[in-house]
Amino acid sequence: MSTAQQPAVTAPPPAVRRGGYSPFWELVRSRLLEFCREPEVVFWVYGFPVLMVVSLGIAYRERDVPKPRVEVVAGPATVSDAEALARPGSGVVAAVSARAAALEHLRTGRADLVVERDEPVLEGDASASAAIRYHFDPSRPESVLARDRARDALERAAGRRDLLAVEDVPQTAPGSRYIDFLIPGLMGLSLMGGGLWGVGFVAVEMRVRKLLKRFLATPMRRWQFLLSIMVSRMLFMIPEMLLLVCFSRWAFGVRIFGSPWAVAALVLLGAVCFAGIGLLVASRTKTLEAVNGILNLIMLPMWMASGVFFPRERYPEALQPLLRAMPLTALVDALRAVMLEGASLAACWPEVATLVAWGAVTFALALRIFRWV
Amino acid sequence: MTASQPAIRVRDLVKRYPGRPPVEAVRGLSLEVQRGECFGLLGPNGAGKTTTIEILEGLLAPTSGSVEVLGLRWATDERRLREQIGISLQETRLSDKLTVGETIRLFRSFYAAGIDPEEALAMVGLEAKSRSRVDAISGGERQRLAVATAIVGWPELLFLDEPTTGLDPQSRRQIWDLVERCRACGHTVLLTTHFMDEAERLCDRLAIIDTGTIIALGTPAELVASFGVATLDDLFLKLAGRRLTESGWAETLLADPPGRSADAERPASGDAS
């Protein structure tokens, strides 16, 4: 190739200016722009928790216990028995079937109870009125319920009278339903996922791309970079939490009984705590596969045992101290106490202390061992 | 920092990567680069160019030896040094979701003083791409953007690690113009390259590196004259060819330090065209 010497470029030196930019806010701004331009990430952060509220809210919506299904074996007393069971207020659905078919339905779960009346020994002998046989499955709650309701209905039809006056008072007040229990759990779950993925995964991805190394080669201050990841995560979280709280209020009437400021403080504390754990996971991890596995390993036990979907009291008493020490348990317990019972932040001090400890220790450790290249 | 000091002074630099057996990527390299000079590091893949340049950039710690950059040392003056040098790494994937303009603005914000981000883009011919996303521009444009991030702080000393590898002729030309402009402004440039024409055109002096040491040093004309060859290409092939017949060459290729495998995939001497 020719290497003919050309005259040196004569363009004047460019104007060099000082300052004019805030590196910290430029970093935060870049993260926010990147986040908003990833539609799938936006869905996981904002859409997924709402979908979860909708689906679980519908699945566990307030409704009466379904009426058990009773089948009466065809025979001489069939008609009166079936009529008695079909009367409004019996609390069961009744049908007539042949004996073999009815028992088959019970066995396969299509019927909850089979009512069978023995043939009278002598025609017209009222005193020898036949015994009633209830075929049911004692291990199925709806089968046990069907037996009690059918028995009650048939006894009444035969002339039994209640001896005590009875008044039923149904309880379906907001605050005591499953959806009320669920929302603080989902808020905690969302904060955990967002903090661990939004900080841990993002930092490892930047390391894999050698973007961390490139940043390190500039005068950028390292703490500003780490803080910018944390702060941008806090900013994504605000609409996420508002969306959950407002949507569940609008769709299911879920109320916050305690102070909204206490809820906000707990949310912030939870977000910082999980961001710290995320940063610690990211501090030495070199591949995306590894960070994926570690994050799932951390989240799975908390998904199951922190009492998000069902009370953690179902686990053995011996495990409870361990469960209480997990950050998600502490966050969800405190959120429930404030949101459902109207507790003050001070009353939740053990949970708050647990969250502060997790956040402080993981963040300090991450700063110490974080690898840039 | 006084102007009389060289831009870079390296004495007996050694870099050993732990392993079994340990790999010595740099073995006792000494070098001085004067201020205002454009200095080229040449050598086959795996010769130790990138290891050397990353030690000079303060991104790798040497096993032994002394390094002075702009009269300062990495251990004590890292912050001052970072403000005064600009770096383009061999491989960096900048954020795909940011635009070219947003990326350069971010890098500009890291420096206390520097040039206008749009001007840095204009210097590498990317002013029209300012609003394009990084994932929507070509590989050559991305490489030019990487160089733009290196000059946006208008550094006293510019490090470019293989800035034109894989670029089309037009993009190469833009990088060359930029290097010449920096030099015309009295700045120092240290670059690594495989291309002899590039070295001949841009560099005041060259060092040819193989197996972690300098095997030849001088101006392009001096090197050609002292080895009795017609062109730098011939010199490079002659040196590389000599090494091919010795065991050291194969050893160098096999003992590529970890994390540099991409380097080894390219043909060893075919790119000296």
Chai-1 contact restraints between the chains, C-beta under 6 A:
chainA,res_idxA,chainB,res_idxB,connection_type,confidence,min_distance_angstrom,max_distance_angstrom,comment,restraint_id
A,M1,B,D197,contact,1.0,0.0,6.0,A-B,restraint_1
A,T3,B,D197,contact,1.0,0.0,6.0,A-B,restraint_2
A,T3,B,E200,contact,1.0,0.0,6.0,A-B,restraint_3
A,T3,B,R201,contact,1.0,0.0,6.0,A-B,restraint_4
A,A8,B,E180,contact,1.0,0.0,6.0,A-B,restraint_5
A,A8,B,A184,contact,1.0,0.0,6.0,A-B,restraint_6
A,V9,B,D177,contact,1.0,0.0,6.0,A-B,restraint_7
A,V9,B,E180,contact,1.0,0.0,6.0,A-B,restraint_8
A,V9,B,R181,contact,1.0,0.0,6.0,A-B,restraint_9
A,V9,B,A184,contact,1.0,0.0,6.0,A-B,restraint_10
A,A11,B,R181,contact,1.0,0.0,6.0,A-B,restraint_11
A,P13,B,C185,contact,1.0,0.0,6.0,A-B,restraint_12
A,P14,B,I115,contact,1.0,0.0,6.0,A-B,restraint_13
A,P14,B,E119,contact,1.0,0.0,6.0,A-B,restraint_14
A,V16,B,A113,contact,1.0,0.0,6.0,A-B,restraint_15
A,V16,B,I115,contact,1.0,0.0,6.0,A-B,restraint_16
A,V16,B,W154,contact,1.0,0.0,6.0,A-B,restraint_17
A,R18,B,A113,contact,1.0,0.0,6.0,A-B,restraint_18
A,Y21,B,S109,contact,1.0,0.0,6.0,A-B,restraint_19
A,P23,B,S109,contact,1.0,0.0,6.0,A-B,restraint_20
A,P23,B,F110,contact,1.0,0.0,6.0,A-B,restraint_21
A,E26,B,L106,contact,1.0,0.0,6.0,A-B,restraint_22
A,E26,B,S109,contact,1.0,0.0,6.0,A-B,restraint_23
A,S30,B,L98,contact,1.0,0.0,6.0,A-B,restraint_24
A,S30,B,L106,contact,1.0,0.0,6.0,A-B,restraint_25
A,E34,B,S95,contact,1.0,0.0,6.0,A-B,restraint_26
A,E34,B,K97,contact,1.0,0.0,6.0,A-B,restraint_27
A,R37,B,K97,contact,1.0,0.0,6.0,A-B,restraint_28
A,R209,B,R93,contact,1.0,0.0,6.0,A-B,restraint_29
A,K210,B,T92,contact,1.0,0.0,6.0,A-B,restraint_30
A,R214,B,L89,contact,1.0,0.0,6.0,A-B,restraint_31
A,R214,B,T92,contact,1.0,0.0,6.0,A-B,restraint_32
A,A217,B,I87,contact,1.0,0.0,6.0,A-B,restraint_33
A,T218,B,F110,contact,1.0,0.0,6.0,A-B,restraint_34
A,P219,B,R82,contact,1.0,0.0,6.0,A-B,restraint_35
A,P219,B,E83,contact,1.0,0.0,6.0,A-B,restraint_36
A,P219,B,F110,contact,1.0,0.0,6.0,A-B,restraint_37
A,P219,B,Y111,contact,1.0,0.0,6.0,A-B,restraint_38
A,M220,B,F110,contact,1.0,0.0,6.0,A-B,restraint_39
